[in-house]
């Protein structure tokens, strides 16, 4: 989740893509908060190792646009 930005989804997908392989549009869900200040992005991806999952988590938590990673 991060503050609302027009390019939030595309930016986060670009950050995760090298670690996850292909991201198909039907496996991506974007939701706006009720107040319109934040965007929630759900990416369904298949991790093949704990190291890969940890790398995705590190990438997301270190991204300046990301506020929360679950």
Secondary structure, DSSP 8 states (H G I E B T S, - for coil): -EE--TTHHHHHHHHHHHHH----GGGEEEEE-TTSSEEEEEE----SSHHHHHHHHHHHHH-TTB----
